[in-house]
Amino acid sequence: MTAYTATVTVRLKRGVLDPEAETTKQALERLGFELEELRSADRFEVDLEADSADDARERADEMAERLLANPTIHDYDVEVAER
C-alpha cells in the first residue's frame, strides 16, 4: 500500500446561484478589479492508503459522489498525488 493525498474540489454547476461568489465578486469590483465571473469552491484533502493512484482516485470519486458533492448541483474534480 502506498500513501496518497486525494484533493477533491467541489463547485456549483454553472447556472446554479452562488451568493457567496456574487458577494465576493461585487466586493472585488468595488476595489477596482475587473472580473468576468467568479465561482466559489470547497476543497477537501484526503490522506489515504491505496494499492495505486487509480485506486485512490476511485475511492475519492466514491467519497465525492456519496457525501462531498451533490451531483444535482455540484461538479467536482479529483487530483491524486503520492505522499
N, CA, C and O atoms as a Maestro MAE file, in Angstrom:
{
 s_m_m2io_version
 :::
 2.0.0
}

f_m_ct {
 s_m_title
 :::
 protein
 m_atom[332] {
  # First column is atom index #
  i_m_mmod_type
  r_m_x_coord
  r_m_y_coord
  r_m_z_coord
  i_m_residue_number
  s_m_chain_name
  s_m_pdb_residue_name
  s_m_pdb_atom_name
  i_m_atomic_number
  :::
  1 25 0.846 -1.181 0.000 1 A "MET " " N  " 7
  2 3 0.000 0.000 0.000 1 A "MET " " CA " 6
  3 2 0.892 1.244 0.000 1 A "MET " " C  " 6
  4 15 1.963 1.276 0.606 1 A "MET " " O  " 8
  5 25 0.412 2.240 -0.690 2 A "THR " " N  " 7
  6 3 1.133 3.500 -0.816 2 A "THR " " CA " 6
  7 2 0.263 4.620 -0.255 2 A "THR " " C  " 6
  8 15 -0.965 4.552 -0.320 2 A "THR " " O  " 8
  9 25 0.899 5.645 0.293 3 A "ALA " " N  " 7
  10 3 0.179 6.793 0.841 3 A "ALA " " CA " 6
  11 2 -0.078 7.805 -0.260 3 A "ALA " " C  " 6
  12 15 0.824 8.160 -1.019 3 A "ALA " " O  " 8
  13 25 -1.315 8.265 -0.339 4 A "TYR " " N  " 7
  14 3 -1.720 9.264 -1.331 4 A "TYR " " CA " 6
  15 2 -2.496 10.377 -0.652 4 A "TYR " " C  " 6
  16 15 -3.071 10.192 0.421 4 A "TYR " " O  " 8
  17 25 -2.503 11.533 -1.295 5 A "THR " " N  " 7
  18 3 -3.399 12.614 -0.924 5 A "THR " " CA " 6
  19 2 -4.304 12.856 -2.119 5 A "THR " " C  " 6
  20 15 -3.842 13.160 -3.218 5 A "THR " " O  " 8
  21 25 -5.593 12.716 -1.883 6 A "ALA " " N  " 7
  22 3 -6.587 12.999 -2.918 6 A "ALA " " CA " 6
  23 2 -7.186 14.365 -2.614 6 A "ALA " " C  " 6
  24 15 -7.676 14.603 -1.510 6 A "ALA " " O  " 8
  25 25 -7.145 15.252 -3.585 7 A "THR " " N  " 7
  26 3 -7.732 16.570 -3.438 7 A "THR " " CA " 6
  27 2 -9.014 16.606 -4.253 7 A "THR " " C  " 6
  28 15 -8.999 16.431 -5.471 7 A "THR " " O  " 8
  29 25 -10.130 16.836 -3.556 8 A "VAL " " N  " 7
  30 3 -11.441 16.899 -4.197 8 A "VAL " " CA " 6
  31 2 -11.906 18.358 -4.151 8 A "VAL " " C  " 6
  32 15 -12.078 18.926 -3.073 8 A "VAL " " O  " 8
  33 25 -12.105 18.952 -5.321 9 A "THR " " N  " 7
  34 3 -12.586 20.325 -5.418 9 A "THR " " CA " 6
  35 2 -14.032 20.283 -5.877 9 A "THR " " C  " 6
  36 15 -14.345 19.742 -6.937 9 A "THR " " O  " 8
  37 25 -14.916 20.862 -5.062 10 A "VAL " " N  " 7
  38 3 -16.356 20.840 -5.329 10 A "VAL " " CA " 6
  39 2 -16.814 22.270 -5.587 10 A "VAL " " C  " 6
  40 15 -16.537 23.176 -4.801 10 A "VAL " " O  " 8
  41 25 -17.525 22.460 -6.710 11 A "ARG " " N  " 7
  42 3 -18.054 23.795 -7.023 11 A "ARG " " CA " 6
  43 2 -19.455 23.641 -7.575 11 A "ARG " " C  " 6
  44 15 -19.827 22.582 -8.078 11 A "ARG " " O  " 8
  45 25 -20.230 24.714 -7.475 12 A "LEU " " N  " 7
  46 3 -21.579 24.705 -8.026 12 A "LEU " " CA " 6
  47 2 -21.515 24.667 -9.545 12 A "LEU " " C  " 6
  48 15 -20.631 25.267 -10.156 12 A "LEU " " O  " 8
  49 25 -22.456 23.959 -10.146 13 A "LYS " " N  " 7
  50 3 -22.530 23.920 -11.610 13 A "LYS " " CA " 6
  51 2 -22.877 25.307 -12.129 13 A "LYS " " C  " 6
  52 15 -23.493 26.113 -11.432 13 A "LYS " " O  " 8
  53 25 -22.468 25.571 -13.371 14 A "ARG " " N  " 7
  54 3 -22.820 26.840 -13.996 14 A "ARG " " CA " 6
  55 2 -24.343 26.942 -14.052 14 A "ARG " " C  " 6
  56 15 -25.041 25.976 -14.362 14 A "ARG " " O  " 8
  57 25 -24.832 28.129 -13.744 15 A "GLY " " N  " 7
  58 3 -26.268 28.356 -13.758 15 A "GLY " " CA " 6
  59 2 -26.921 28.220 -12.392 15 A "GLY " " C  " 6
  60 15 -28.049 28.674 -12.201 15 A "GLY " " O  " 8
  61 25 -26.222 27.595 -11.428 16 A "VAL " " N  " 7
  62 3 -26.744 27.491 -10.068 16 A "VAL " " CA " 6
  63 2 -26.308 28.742 -9.315 16 A "VAL " " C  " 6
  64 15 -25.140 29.128 -9.361 16 A "VAL " " O  " 8
  65 25 -27.254 29.370 -8.623 17 A "LEU " " N  " 7
  66 3 -26.935 30.598 -7.892 17 A "LEU " " CA " 6
  67 2 -25.832 30.345 -6.873 17 A "LEU " " C  " 6
  68 15 -25.840 29.345 -6.155 17 A "LEU " " O  " 8
  69 25 -24.873 31.284 -6.829 18 A "ASP " " N  " 7
  70 3 -23.727 31.189 -5.928 18 A "ASP " " CA " 6
  71 2 -23.607 32.525 -5.193 18 A "ASP " " C  " 6
  72 15 -22.784 33.361 -5.566 18 A "ASP " " O  " 8
  73 25 -24.430 32.735 -4.142 19 A "PRO " " N  " 7
  74 3 -24.436 34.038 -3.469 19 A "PRO " " CA " 6
  75 2 -23.089 34.430 -2.869 19 A "PRO " " C  " 6
  76 15 -22.739 35.610 -2.861 19 A "PRO " " O  " 8
  77 25 -22.333 33.463 -2.371 20 A "GLU " " N  " 7
  78 3 -21.011 33.777 -1.797 20 A "GLU " " CA " 6
  79 2 -20.093 34.362 -2.871 20 A "GLU " " C  " 6
  80 15 -19.413 35.362 -2.641 20 A "GLU " " O  " 8
  81 25 -20.080 33.733 -4.036 21 A "ALA " " N  " 7
  82 3 -19.229 34.222 -5.119 21 A "ALA " " CA " 6
  83 2 -19.706 35.579 -5.625 21 A "ALA " " C  " 6
  84 15 -18.889 36.445 -5.939 21 A "ALA " " O  " 8
  85 25 -21.009 35.769 -5.706 22 A "GLU " " N  " 7
  86 3 -21.540 37.042 -6.197 22 A "GLU " " CA " 6
  87 2 -21.170 38.186 -5.262 22 A "GLU " " C  " 6
  88 15 -20.787 39.263 -5.718 22 A "GLU " " O  " 8
  89 25 -21.283 37.960 -3.961 23 A "THR " " N  " 7
  90 3 -20.912 38.984 -2.979 23 A "THR " " CA " 6
  91 2 -19.419 39.297 -3.062 23 A "THR " " C  " 6
  92 15 -19.028 40.464 -3.015 23 A "THR " " O  " 8
  93 25 -18.594 38.275 -3.182 24 A "THR " " N  " 7
  94 3 -17.152 38.461 -3.281 24 A "THR " " CA " 6
  95 2 -16.789 39.180 -4.577 24 A "THR " " C  " 6
  96 15 -15.918 40.050 -4.576 24 A "THR " " O  " 8
  97 25 -17.439 38.831 -5.674 25 A "LYS " " N  " 7
  98 3 -17.192 39.478 -6.966 25 A "LYS " " CA " 6
  99 2 -17.501 40.964 -6.876 25 A "LYS " " C  " 6
  100 15 -16.722 41.791 -7.348 25 A "LYS " " O  " 8
  101 25 -18.632 41.306 -6.274 26 A "GLN " " N  " 7
  102 3 -19.000 42.713 -6.132 26 A "GLN " " CA " 6
  103 2 -17.973 43.465 -5.290 26 A "GLN " " C  " 6
  104 15 -17.614 44.596 -5.615 26 A "GLN " " O  " 8
  105 25 -17.502 42.847 -4.216 27 A "ALA " " N  " 7
  106 3 -16.506 43.499 -3.365 27 A "ALA " " CA " 6
  107 2 -15.193 43.704 -4.130 27 A "ALA " " C  " 6
  108 15 -14.573 44.760 -4.010 27 A "ALA " " O  " 8
  109 25 -14.765 42.717 -4.907 28 A "LEU " " N  " 7
  110 3 -13.542 42.852 -5.699 28 A "LEU " " CA " 6
  111 2 -13.689 43.951 -6.753 28 A "LEU " " C  " 6
  112 15 -12.744 44.699 -7.004 28 A "LEU " " O  " 8
  113 25 -14.847 44.048 -7.358 29 A "GLU " " N  " 7
  114 3 -15.075 45.097 -8.360 29 A "GLU " " CA " 6
  115 2 -15.053 46.481 -7.714 29 A "GLU " " C  " 6
  116 15 -14.566 47.436 -8.320 29 A "GLU " " O  " 8
  117 25 -15.576 46.601 -6.487 30 A "ARG " " N  " 7
  118 3 -15.505 47.884 -5.775 30 A "ARG " " CA " 6
  119 2 -14.054 48.262 -5.456 30 A "ARG " " C  " 6
  120 15 -13.729 49.441 -5.311 30 A "ARG " " O  " 8
  121 25 -13.194 47.258 -5.351 31 A "LEU " " N  " 7
  122 3 -11.775 47.510 -5.104 31 A "LEU " " CA " 6
  123 2 -11.007 47.787 -6.392 31 A "LEU " " C  " 6
  124 15 -9.795 48.003 -6.361 31 A "LEU " " O  " 8
  125 25 -11.705 47.779 -7.518 32 A "GLY " " N  " 7
  126 3 -11.074 48.130 -8.781 32 A "GLY " " CA " 6
  127 2 -10.675 46.956 -9.657 32 A "GLY " " C  " 6
  128 15 -10.066 47.161 -10.708 32 A "GLY " " O  " 8
  129 25 -10.996 45.738 -9.262 33 A "PHE " " N  " 7
  130 3 -10.669 44.571 -10.076 33 A "PHE " " CA " 6
  131 2 -11.779 44.328 -11.086 33 A "PHE " " C  " 6
  132 15 -12.962 44.370 -10.746 33 A "PHE " " O  " 8
  133 25 -11.389 44.072 -12.336 34 A "GLU " " N  " 7
  134 3 -12.371 43.756 -13.364 34 A "GLU " " CA " 6
  135 2 -12.451 42.239 -13.500 34 A "GLU " " C  " 6
  136 15 -11.447 41.573 -13.752 34 A "GLU " " O  " 8
  137 25 -13.656 41.701 -13.333 35 A "LEU " " N  " 7
  138 3 -13.852 40.257 -13.395 35 A "LEU " " CA " 6
  139 2 -14.975 39.922 -14.359 35 A "LEU " " C  " 6
  140 15 -15.975 40.636 -14.431 35 A "LEU " " O  " 8
  141 25 -14.808 38.837 -15.096 36 A "GLU " " N  " 7
  142 3 -15.900 38.323 -15.911 36 A "GLU " " CA " 6
  143 2 -16.823 37.481 -15.054 36 A "GLU " " C  " 6
  144 15 -18.044 37.630 -15.092 36 A "GLU " " O  " 8
  145 25 -16.217 36.592 -14.280 37 A "GLU " " N  " 7
  146 3 -17.002 35.665 -13.481 37 A "GLU " " CA " 6
  147 2 -16.164 35.205 -12.292 37 A "GLU " " C  " 6
  148 15 -14.935 35.174 -12.354 37 A "GLU " " O  " 8
  149 25 -16.841 34.853 -11.228 38 A "LEU " " N  " 7
  150 3 -16.175 34.318 -10.040 38 A "LEU " " CA " 6
  151 2 -17.060 33.207 -9.496 38 A "LEU " " C  " 6
  152 15 -18.271 33.385 -9.367 38 A "LEU " " O  " 8
  153 25 -16.470 32.071 -9.179 39 A "ARG " " N  " 7
  154 3 -17.202 30.966 -8.582 39 A "ARG " " CA " 6
  155 2 -16.475 30.533 -7.324 39 A "ARG " " C  " 6
  156 15 -15.245 30.495 -7.283 39 A "ARG " " O  " 8
  157 25 -17.237 30.210 -6.313 40 A "SER " " N  " 7
  158 3 -16.629 29.700 -5.085 40 A "SER " " CA " 6
  159 2 -16.486 28.181 -5.194 40 A "SER " " C  " 6
  160 15 -17.165 27.539 -5.996 40 A "SER " " O  " 8
  161 25 -15.605 27.623 -4.387 41 A "ALA " " N  " 7
  162 3 -15.379 26.178 -4.391 41 A "ALA " " CA " 6
  163 2 -14.944 25.743 -3.000 41 A "ALA " " C  " 6
  164 15 -14.374 26.522 -2.236 41 A "ALA " " O  " 8
  165 25 -15.222 24.493 -2.690 42 A "ASP " " N  " 7
  166 3 -14.726 23.870 -1.471 42 A "ASP " " CA " 6
  167 2 -13.662 22.858 -1.879 42 A "ASP " " C  " 6
  168 15 -13.797 22.172 -2.891 42 A "ASP " " O  " 8
  169 25 -12.616 22.775 -1.088 43 A "ARG " " N  " 7
  170 3 -11.539 21.829 -1.377 43 A "ARG " " CA " 6
  171 2 -11.342 20.918 -0.175 43 A "ARG " " C  " 6
  172 15 -11.208 21.376 0.959 43 A "ARG " " O  " 8
  173 25 -11.328 19.618 -0.449 44 A "PHE " " N  " 7
  174 3 -11.110 18.615 0.585 44 A "PHE " " CA " 6
  175 2 -9.834 17.858 0.251 44 A "PHE " " C  " 6
  176 15 -9.657 17.406 -0.881 44 A "PHE " " O  " 8
  177 25 -8.948 17.717 1.223 45 A "GLU " " N  " 7
  178 3 -7.730 16.931 1.051 45 A "GLU " " CA " 6
  179 2 -7.849 15.694 1.920 45 A "GLU " " C  " 6
  180 15 -7.976 15.787 3.141 45 A "GLU " " O  " 8
  181 25 -7.808 14.534 1.278 46 A "VAL " " N  " 7
  182 3 -8.000 13.271 1.973 46 A "VAL " " CA " 6
  183 2 -6.710 12.457 1.876 46 A "VAL " " C  " 6
  184 15 -6.267 12.125 0.777 46 A "VAL " " O  " 8
  185 25 -6.117 12.141 3.005 47 A "ASP " " N  " 7
  186 3 -4.941 11.271 3.030 47 A "ASP " " CA " 6
  187 2 -5.426 9.839 3.168 47 A "ASP " " C  " 6
  188 15 -6.220 9.526 4.054 47 A "ASP " " O  " 8
  189 25 -4.939 8.960 2.276 48 A "LEU " " N  " 7
  190 3 -5.380 7.573 2.315 48 A "LEU " " CA " 6
  191 2 -4.307 6.646 1.791 48 A "LEU " " C  " 6
  192 15 -3.365 7.067 1.119 48 A "LEU " " O  " 8
  193 25 -4.469 5.388 2.110 49 A "GLU " " N  " 7
  194 3 -3.576 4.334 1.630 49 A "GLU " " CA " 6
  195 2 -4.309 3.581 0.532 49 A "GLU " " C  " 6
  196 15 -5.495 3.281 0.672 49 A "GLU " " O  " 8
  197 25 -3.616 3.272 -0.560 50 A "ALA " " N  " 7
  198 3 -4.225 2.533 -1.659 50 A "ALA " " CA " 6
  199 2 -3.149 1.769 -2.409 50 A "ALA " " C  " 6
  200 15 -1.960 2.066 -2.294 50 A "ALA " " O  " 8
  201 25 -3.584 0.776 -3.182 51 A "ASP " " N  " 7
  202 3 -2.644 -0.030 -3.962 51 A "ASP " " CA " 6
  203 2 -2.053 0.742 -5.134 51 A "ASP " " C  " 6
  204 15 -0.934 0.460 -5.564 51 A "ASP " " O  " 8
  205 25 -2.803 1.720 -5.654 52 A "SER " " N  " 7
  206 3 -2.325 2.501 -6.799 52 A "SER " " CA " 6
  207 2 -3.018 3.853 -6.802 52 A "SER " " C  " 6
  208 15 -3.989 4.071 -6.078 52 A "SER " " O  " 8
  209 25 -2.505 4.758 -7.628 53 A "ALA " " N  " 7
  210 3 -3.128 6.079 -7.763 53 A "ALA " " CA " 6
  211 2 -4.547 5.942 -8.313 53 A "ALA " " C  " 6
  212 15 -5.443 6.687 -7.917 53 A "ALA " " O  " 8
  213 25 -4.750 4.991 -9.223 54 A "ASP " " N  " 7
  214 3 -6.097 4.777 -9.766 54 A "ASP " " CA " 6
  215 2 -7.071 4.325 -8.684 54 A "ASP " " C  " 6
  216 15 -8.220 4.764 -8.658 54 A "ASP " " O  " 8
  217 25 -6.613 3.446 -7.791 55 A "ASP " " N  " 7
  218 3 -7.466 3.005 -6.680 55 A "ASP " " CA " 6
  219 2 -7.785 4.173 -5.750 55 A "ASP " " C  " 6
  220 15 -8.919 4.307 -5.290 55 A "ASP " " O  " 8
  221 25 -6.802 5.009 -5.473 56 A "ALA " " N  " 7
  222 3 -7.022 6.179 -4.618 56 A "ALA " " CA " 6
  223 2 -8.029 7.122 -5.272 56 A "ALA " " C  " 6
  224 15 -8.905 7.662 -4.596 56 A "ALA " " O  " 8
  225 25 -7.907 7.320 -6.584 57 A "ARG " " N  " 7
  226 3 -8.839 8.188 -7.310 57 A "ARG " " CA " 6
  227 2 -10.261 7.613 -7.255 57 A "ARG " " C  " 6
  228 15 -11.225 8.354 -7.057 57 A "ARG " " O  " 8
  229 25 -10.387 6.305 -7.428 58 A "GLU " " N  " 7
  230 3 -11.713 5.671 -7.369 58 A "GLU " " CA " 6
  231 2 -12.357 5.866 -5.997 58 A "GLU " " C  " 6
  232 15 -13.549 6.155 -5.898 58 A "GLU " " O  " 8
  233 25 -11.565 5.708 -4.953 59 A "ARG " " N  " 7
  234 3 -12.105 5.900 -3.599 59 A "ARG " " CA " 6
  235 2 -12.506 7.345 -3.374 59 A "ARG " " C  " 6
  236 15 -13.552 7.608 -2.781 59 A "ARG " " O  " 8
  237 25 -11.692 8.291 -3.838 60 A "ALA " " N  " 7
  238 3 -12.036 9.709 -3.681 60 A "ALA " " CA " 6
  239 2 -13.270 10.057 -4.501 60 A "ALA " " C  " 6
  240 15 -14.106 10.842 -4.052 60 A "ALA " " O  " 8
  241 25 -13.400 9.483 -5.704 61 A "ASP " " N  " 7
  242 3 -14.609 9.689 -6.515 61 A "ASP " " CA " 6
  243 2 -15.844 9.199 -5.759 61 A "ASP " " C  " 6
  244 15 -16.875 9.872 -5.738 61 A "ASP " " O  " 8
  245 25 -15.732 8.030 -5.144 62 A "GLU " " N  " 7
  246 3 -16.863 7.495 -4.393 62 A "GLU " " CA " 6
  247 2 -17.221 8.400 -3.214 62 A "GLU " " C  " 6
  248 15 -18.399 8.618 -2.932 62 A "GLU " " O  " 8
  249 25 -16.199 8.930 -2.525 63 A "MET " " N  " 7
  250 3 -16.449 9.861 -1.418 63 A "MET " " CA " 6
  251 2 -17.192 11.090 -1.912 63 A "MET " " C  " 6
  252 15 -18.137 11.552 -1.273 63 A "MET " " O  " 8
  253 25 -16.759 11.622 -3.059 64 A "ALA " " N  " 7
  254 3 -17.410 12.809 -3.620 64 A "ALA " " CA " 6
  255 2 -18.852 12.506 -4.000 64 A "ALA " " C  " 6
  256 15 -19.755 13.283 -3.688 64 A "ALA " " O  " 8
  257 25 -19.070 11.387 -4.668 65 A "GLU " " N  " 7
  258 3 -20.419 11.020 -5.101 65 A "GLU " " CA " 6
  259 2 -21.362 10.771 -3.929 65 A "GLU " " C  " 6
  260 15 -22.542 11.119 -3.988 65 A "GLU " " O  " 8
  261 25 -20.835 10.166 -2.862 66 A "ARG " " N  " 7
  262 3 -21.697 9.773 -1.750 66 A "ARG " " CA " 6
  263 2 -21.879 10.843 -0.690 66 A "ARG " " C  " 6
  264 15 -22.881 10.830 0.024 66 A "ARG " " O  " 8
  265 25 -20.926 11.783 -0.565 67 A "LEU " " N  " 7
  266 3 -21.036 12.742 0.532 67 A "LEU " " CA " 6
  267 2 -20.560 14.153 0.192 67 A "LEU " " C  " 6
  268 15 -21.262 15.121 0.483 67 A "LEU " " O  " 8
  269 25 -19.405 14.286 -0.407 68 A "LEU " " N  " 7
  270 3 -18.786 15.606 -0.551 68 A "LEU " " CA " 6
  271 2 -19.494 16.508 -1.549 68 A "LEU " " C  " 6
  272 15 -19.464 17.730 -1.403 68 A "LEU " " O  " 8
  273 25 -20.130 15.931 -2.560 69 A "ALA " " N  " 7
  274 3 -20.798 16.724 -3.593 69 A "ALA " " CA " 6
  275 2 -22.217 16.214 -3.800 69 A "ALA " " C  " 6
  276 15 -22.500 15.029 -3.621 69 A "ALA " " O  " 8
  277 25 -23.093 17.120 -4.177 70 A "ASN " " N  " 7
  278 3 -24.445 16.751 -4.587 70 A "ASN " " CA " 6
  279 2 -24.440 16.802 -6.108 70 A "ASN " " C  " 6
  280 15 -24.416 17.894 -6.676 70 A "ASN " " O  " 8
  281 25 -24.462 15.660 -6.784 71 A "PRO " " N  " 7
  282 3 -24.320 15.643 -8.249 71 A "PRO " " CA " 6
  283 2 -25.384 16.461 -8.987 71 A "PRO " " C  " 6
  284 15 -25.192 16.817 -10.149 71 A "PRO " " O  " 8
  285 25 -26.489 16.756 -8.328 72 A "THR " " N  " 7
  286 3 -27.535 17.564 -8.958 72 A "THR " " CA " 6
  287 2 -27.085 19.004 -9.157 72 A "THR " " C  " 6
  288 15 -27.402 19.624 -10.172 72 A "THR " " O  " 8
  289 25 -26.344 19.538 -8.187 73 A "ILE " " N  " 7
  290 3 -25.968 20.959 -8.253 73 A "ILE " " CA " 6
  291 2 -24.467 21.201 -8.289 73 A "ILE " " C  " 6
  292 15 -24.034 22.329 -8.522 73 A "ILE " " O  " 8
  293 25 -23.662 20.165 -8.062 74 A "HIS " " N  " 7
  294 3 -22.213 20.344 -7.996 74 A "HIS " " CA " 6
  295 2 -21.476 19.601 -9.115 74 A "HIS " " C  " 6
  296 15 -21.910 18.547 -9.580 74 A "HIS " " O  " 8
  297 25 -20.362 20.178 -9.525 75 A "ASP " " N  " 7
  298 3 -19.330 19.496 -10.302 75 A "ASP " " CA " 6
  299 2 -18.161 19.291 -9.348 75 A "ASP " " C  " 6
  300 15 -18.010 20.038 -8.381 75 A "ASP " " O  " 8
  301 25 -17.346 18.298 -9.609 76 A "TYR " " N  " 7
  302 3 -16.161 18.121 -8.771 76 A "TYR " " CA " 6
  303 2 -15.022 17.554 -9.598 76 A "TYR " " C  " 6
  304 15 -15.230 16.893 -10.616 76 A "TYR " " O  " 8
  305 25 -13.812 17.832 -9.131 77 A "ASP " " N  " 7
  306 3 -12.586 17.314 -9.735 77 A "ASP " " CA " 6
  307 2 -11.812 16.589 -8.653 77 A "ASP " " C  " 6
  308 15 -11.850 16.971 -7.483 77 A "ASP " " O  " 8
  309 25 -11.109 15.539 -9.052 78 A "VAL " " N  " 7
  310 3 -10.262 14.789 -8.125 78 A "VAL " " CA " 6
  311 2 -8.852 14.756 -8.679 78 A "VAL " " C  " 6
  312 15 -8.632 14.401 -9.837 78 A "VAL " " O  " 8
  313 25 -7.897 15.131 -7.836 79 A "GLU " " N  " 7
  314 3 -6.470 15.018 -8.169 79 A "GLU " " CA " 6
  315 2 -5.824 14.148 -7.108 79 A "GLU " " C  " 6
  316 15 -6.136 14.275 -5.924 79 A "GLU " " O  " 8
  317 25 -4.936 13.277 -7.516 80 A "VAL " " N  " 7
  318 3 -4.275 12.360 -6.595 80 A "VAL " " CA " 6
  319 2 -2.768 12.523 -6.717 80 A "VAL " " C  " 6
  320 15 -2.224 12.559 -7.821 80 A "VAL " " O  " 8
  321 25 -2.101 12.622 -5.579 81 A "ALA " " N  " 7
  322 3 -0.642 12.720 -5.550 81 A "ALA " " CA " 6
  323 2 -0.110 11.773 -4.492 81 A "ALA " " C  " 6
  324 15 -0.708 11.609 -3.429 81 A "ALA " " O  " 8
  325 25 1.009 11.159 -4.793 82 A "GLU " " N  " 7
  326 3 1.654 10.287 -3.825 82 A "GLU " " CA " 6
  327 2 2.294 11.138 -2.748 82 A "GLU " " C  " 6
  328 15 2.883 12.179 -3.038 82 A "GLU " " O  " 8
  329 25 2.178 10.694 -1.494 83 A "ARG " " N  " 7
  330 3 2.791 11.425 -0.383 83 A "ARG " " CA " 6
  331 2 4.160 10.883 -0.107 83 A "ARG " " C  " 6
  332 15 4.845 11.366 0.794 83 A "ARG " " O  " 8
  :::
 }
 m_bond[331] {
  # First column is bond index #
  i_m_from
  i_m_to
  i_m_order
  :::
  1 1 2 1
  2 2 3 1
  3 3 4 2
  4 3 5 1
  5 5 6 1
  6 6 7 1
  7 7 8 2
  8 7 9 1
  9 9 10 1
  10 10 11 1
  11 11 12 2
  12 11 13 1
  13 13 14 1
  14 14 15 1
  15 15 16 2
  16 15 17 1
  17 17 18 1
  18 18 19 1
  19 19 20 2
  20 19 21 1
  21 21 22 1
  22 22 23 1
  23 23 24 2
  24 23 25 1
  25 25 26 1
  26 26 27 1
  27 27 28 2
  28 27 29 1
  29 29 30 1
  30 30 31 1
  31 31 32 2
  32 31 33 1
  33 33 34 1
  34 34 35 1
  35 35 36 2
  36 35 37 1
  37 37 38 1
  38 38 39 1
  39 39 40 2
  40 39 41 1
  41 41 42 1
  42 42 43 1
  43 43 44 2
  44 43 45 1
  45 45 46 1
  46 46 47 1
  47 47 48 2
  48 47 49 1
  49 49 50 1
  50 50 51 1
  51 51 52 2
  52 51 53 1
  53 53 54 1
  54 54 55 1
  55 55 56 2
  56 55 57 1
  57 57 58 1
  58 58 59 1
  59 59 60 2
  60 59 61 1
  61 61 62 1
  62 62 63 1
  63 63 64 2
  64 63 65 1
  65 65 66 1
  66 66 67 1
  67 67 68 2
  68 67 69 1
  69 69 70 1
  70 70 71 1
  71 71 72 2
  72 71 73 1
  73 73 74 1
  74 74 75 1
  75 75 76 2
  76 75 77 1
  77 77 78 1
  78 78 79 1
  79 79 80 2
  80 79 81 1
  81 81 82 1
  82 82 83 1
  83 83 84 2
  84 83 85 1
  85 85 86 1
  86 86 87 1
  87 87 88 2
  88 87 89 1
  89 89 90 1
  90 90 91 1
  91 91 92 2
  92 91 93 1
  93 93 94 1
  94 94 95 1
  95 95 96 2
  96 95 97 1
  97 97 98 1
  98 98 99 1
  99 99 100 2
  100 99 101 1
  101 101 102 1
  102 102 103 1
  103 103 104 2
  104 103 105 1
  105 105 106 1
  106 106 107 1
  107 107 108 2
  108 107 109 1
  109 109 110 1
  110 110 111 1
  111 111 112 2
  112 111 113 1
  113 113 114 1
  114 114 115 1
  115 115 116 2
  116 115 117 1
  117 117 118 1
  118 118 119 1
  119 119 120 2
  120 119 121 1
  121 121 122 1
  122 122 123 1
  123 123 124 2
  124 123 125 1
  125 125 126 1
  126 126 127 1
  127 127 128 2
  128 127 129 1
  129 129 130 1
  130 130 131 1
  131 131 132 2
  132 131 133 1
  133 133 134 1
  134 134 135 1
  135 135 136 2
  136 135 137 1
  137 137 138 1
  138 138 139 1
  139 139 140 2
  140 139 141 1
  141 141 142 1
  142 142 143 1
  143 143 144 2
  144 143 145 1
  145 145 146 1
  146 146 147 1
  147 147 148 2
  148 147 149 1
  149 149 150 1
  150 150 151 1
  151 151 152 2
  152 151 153 1
  153 153 154 1
  154 154 155 1
  155 155 156 2
  156 155 157 1
  157 157 158 1
  158 158 159 1
  159 159 160 2
  160 159 161 1
  161 161 162 1
  162 162 163 1
  163 163 164 2
  164 163 165 1
  165 165 166 1
  166 166 167 1
  167 167 168 2
  168 167 169 1
  169 169 170 1
  170 170 171 1
  171 171 172 2
  172 171 173 1
  173 173 174 1
  174 174 175 1
  175 175 176 2
  176 175 177 1
  177 177 178 1
  178 178 179 1
  179 179 180 2
  180 179 181 1
  181 181 182 1
  182 182 183 1
  183 183 184 2
  184 183 185 1
  185 185 186 1
  186 186 187 1
  187 187 188 2
  188 187 189 1
  189 189 190 1
  190 190 191 1
  191 191 192 2
  192 191 193 1
  193 193 194 1
  194 194 195 1
  195 195 196 2
  196 195 197 1
  197 197 198 1
  198 198 199 1
  199 199 200 2
  200 199 201 1
  201 201 202 1
  202 202 203 1
  203 203 204 2
  204 203 205 1
  205 205 206 1
  206 206 207 1
  207 207 208 2
  208 207 209 1
  209 209 210 1
  210 210 211 1
  211 211 212 2
  212 211 213 1
  213 213 214 1
  214 214 215 1
  215 215 216 2
  216 215 217 1
  217 217 218 1
  218 218 219 1
  219 219 220 2
  220 219 221 1
  221 221 222 1
  222 222 223 1
  223 223 224 2
  224 223 225 1
  225 225 226 1
  226 226 227 1
  227 227 228 2
  228 227 229 1
  229 229 230 1
  230 230 231 1
  231 231 232 2
  232 231 233 1
  233 233 234 1
  234 234 235 1
  235 235 236 2
  236 235 237 1
  237 237 238 1
  238 238 239 1
  239 239 240 2
  240 239 241 1
  241 241 242 1
  242 242 243 1
  243 243 244 2
  244 243 245 1
  245 245 246 1
  246 246 247 1
  247 247 248 2
  248 247 249 1
  249 249 250 1
  250 250 251 1
  251 251 252 2
  252 251 253 1
  253 253 254 1
  254 254 255 1
  255 255 256 2
  256 255 257 1
  257 257 258 1
  258 258 259 1
  259 259 260 2
  260 259 261 1
  261 261 262 1
  262 262 263 1
  263 263 264 2
  264 263 265 1
  265 265 266 1
  266 266 267 1
  267 267 268 2
  268 267 269 1
  269 269 270 1
  270 270 271 1
  271 271 272 2
  272 271 273 1
  273 273 274 1
  274 274 275 1
  275 275 276 2
  276 275 277 1
  277 277 278 1
  278 278 279 1
  279 279 280 2
  280 279 281 1
  281 281 282 1
  282 282 283 1
  283 283 284 2
  284 283 285 1
  285 285 286 1
  286 286 287 1
  287 287 288 2
  288 287 289 1
  289 289 290 1
  290 290 291 1
  291 291 292 2
  292 291 293 1
  293 293 294 1
  294 294 295 1
  295 295 296 2
  296 295 297 1
  297 297 298 1
  298 298 299 1
  299 299 300 2
  300 299 301 1
  301 301 302 1
  302 302 303 1
  303 303 304 2
  304 303 305 1
  305 305 306 1
  306 306 307 1
  307 307 308 2
  308 307 309 1
  309 309 310 1
  310 310 311 1
  311 311 312 2
  312 311 313 1
  313 313 314 1
  314 314 315 1
  315 315 316 2
  316 315 317 1
  317 317 318 1
  318 318 319 1
  319 319 320 2
  320 319 321 1
  321 321 322 1
  322 322 323 1
  323 323 324 2
  324 323 325 1
  325 325 326 1
  326 326 327 1
  327 327 328 2
  328 327 329 1
  329 329 330 1
  330 330 331 1
  331 331 332 2
  :::
 }
}
